Amino acid sequence: MRAEFPPFRSADPVEGVHLAQQPPPESGPENSTAHAPIDTSVAHQSRIYDYWLGGKDNFAVDREAAEQAIAAYPPIVRGVRAQRAFLTRVVRYLAGLEGIVQFLDVGTGLPTANNTHEVAQETAPAARVVYVDNDPMVLTHARALLTSTPQGATSYLDADLREPEKILALAADLLNFGQPVAVLLIGILQLIPDSDDPHAIVAQLVGALAPGSWLAVYHPASDIDQLRVGEAVRRVNARSAGTTTLRSYDQVAQFFNGTRLMEPGLVQVQRWRPGVAAPDNGEQIAAYAGLACKS
């Protein structure tokens, strides 16, 4: 059953939210946001990912970090592309077979092919999608994330995952948290160090969701191909403003506490399919993925 929504409010924009009906003003790399300028002297994860995905929204420092990581761990490119495929499968499954029409995508990254709203609204035209990111480069391209079907809606929040209360409060302008919502944490939790207690952050987000809501997680692994993966991360961290924290299978599984993992459970990302794992062909990608429902 699809969710029932309160009337859409667009008369008074909430600070930090740009609604599809009111796209943000044009801006360029030199003055993309009033919150923080784009720093091209250090690499940024979203721009590194953009390079790995074949995009052009990156700088020399990002390309250097990306190539250094590839040299240390060549499968990293396959892993990033498997991450995008996982996102597509999850959204298509939820919007199609589970009837989910509300999505909270935290750690959006730069627009690319098969963005969440495109996949969701292709299956469920009335779907509502809230994107969350705090990268000025992403804000520069937010207009591309704010397109929507006439029946649906999208919005963008300039916020950090470490601000779950802010995210929930601002997202409520578009999403009805009294109805099921799918929270997508795809390639973001590794950027939250243990000192910020990422498990508590996820628990707070899940705790605010209605029964029947979903949680999707993709996270790089610390216990697969440890030497090469560890070296790749060390090289990226040495060139980036933020740091990446790898986690083990058990540590990633803890993000799903209080939910019910659907089959095939928590598996290497390239093997995740809704309901059954893809055959094991011997390929190893150092990342775990899973989808769970809140009862």
C-alpha positions, 0 to 999 in steps of 0.5 A, spaced: 500 500 500 502 506 498 503 512 503 498 517 504 501 524 504 500 531 508 499 537 503 505 539 500 508 545 503 512 550 498 510 557 500 515 557 506 522 554 504 525 551 510 532 553 511 537 548 508 532 545 503 531 547 496 525 544 493 524 542 486 518 547 485 524 552 487 530 550 484 537 553 487 540 559 484 545 558 478 552 558 481 559 556 479 565 552 482 568 559 485 561 561 489 557 555 489 555 555 496 555 561 502 556 555 507 563 553 504 567 554 498 570 548 494 577 547 496 581 544 490 587 543 494 585 537 497 581 531 494 574 530 496 570 523 496 564 525 492 569 527 486 574 521 487 567 517 486 565 521 480 572 520 477 572 512 478 565 512 475 567 516 469 565 523 470 568 530 469 566 533 475 573 532 479 580 536 480 587 534 479 588 532 486 581 528 486 584 524 480 591 523 483 588 520 489 583 516 485 589 513 481 593 512 487 588 508 490 587 504 483 594 502 483 594 499 490 587 496 489 585 495 482 578 492 483 576 498 487 573 501 480 569 495 479 567 496 487 564 503 486 560 501 480 557 495 483 555 500 489 551 504 483 548 497 481 546 496 488 543 502 489 539 501 483 537 494 484 534 497 491 530 503 489 527 499 483 525 493 488 522 498 493 519 502 489 516 496 485 515 490 489 514 493 496 510 500 494 515 504 497 514 512 495 519 515 500 526 515 500 531 519 504 538 518 500 544 521 505 551 522 502 548 523 495 554 524 491 555 528 485 549 526 480 550 521 475 546 515 471 540 512 475 540 517 480 535 515 486 529 519 484 530 517 476 529 510 478 524 511 483 519 515 479 520 511 473 517 505 477 513 509 482 511 516 479 509 519 485 515 517 489 518 523 493 526 523 494 530 527 499 537 528 498 542 529 503 549 532 502 554 537 505 559 537 499 559 544 496 560 541 489 554 537 490 550 543 492 553 546 485 549 540 481 543 540 486 539 542 480 540 536 476 537 532 483 531 536 483 528 534 477 521 530 478 515 527 475 509 532 475 506 527 480 512 526 485 517 531 488 525 531 490 529 536 495 536 537 497 538 538 504 545 541 505 546 537 512 551 532 515 550 525 516 552 527 523 546 531 524 541 526 524 536 531 528 537 536 523 536 531 517 529 528 520 526 535 521 528 538 515 526 532 511 519 532 514 517 538 510 517 533 504 517 526 507 511 523 512 515 519 517 508 517 519 509 512 513 514 508 511 521 511 508 527 508 505 533 510 508 539 509 503 546 510 506 550 508 500 558 509 501 557 514 506 558 511 513 565 509 512 566 517 512 564 517 519 569 515 524 568 511 530 569 517 535 563 520 532 559 513 533 556 512 526 552 506 529 548 510 534 547 515 528 544 510 524 540 507 530 537 514 531 535 515 524 532 508 524 528 509 530 524 515 527 522 511 522 515 508 521 514 500 521 515 497 514 520 502 513 527 500 510 534 501 511 540 500 505 547 500 507 553 499 502 560 499 506 567 498 504 570 492 508 576 491 512 576 484 512 577 482 505 583 483 501 586 487 507 593 489 505 591 492 498 585 495 500 588 498 507 594 501 502 588 504 497 585 507 503 591 510 506 593 513 500 586 516 499 586 519 506 593 522 505 590 526 500 583 528 502 580 532 507 576 527 510 578 520 512 575 513 510 574 508 516 574 500 513 569 496 517 569 488 518 563 484 516 560 484 524 561 491 524 557 493 518 552 488 520 551 492 527 548 498 523 542 493 522 540 492 529 533 492 530 531 491 523 530 484 519 535 483 513 532 481 507 535 475 503 540 474 501 542 478 508 549 482 508 553 480 502 559 482 498 556 488 494 556 484 487 552 478 489 546 482 492 540 481 489 533 482 492 531 475 495 537 471 493 545 472 492 548 472 485 552 466 484 559 466 487 564 466 481 570 467 485 570 475 484 572 478 491 570 486 492 571 489 498 565 491 500 558 489 504 551 491 502 544 489 505 537 491 505 533 491 511 526 492 514 523 495 520 518 491 523 
